């Protein structure tokens, strides 16, 4: 954008909506590159852990039903 291009022109060039640019700027604009990279890593780890908890909860529910003789 330093070459005199507008936000709209740059967004079209990289294939995103202008609204997406502004949403990303609002969410990540105050972060440094290292902080943004760490945030992505933490979000990925959080997703993995949530899936693990869901799997373990399902296993626990199944074992509880078997122990109670409902199976």
Secondary structure as GFF3:
##gff-version 3
##sequence-region A 1 71
A	DSSP	alpha_helix	7	14	.	.	.	ID=ss1
A	DSSP	alpha_helix	18	28	.	.	.	ID=ss2
A	DSSP	alpha_helix	33	67	.	.	.	ID=ss3
###
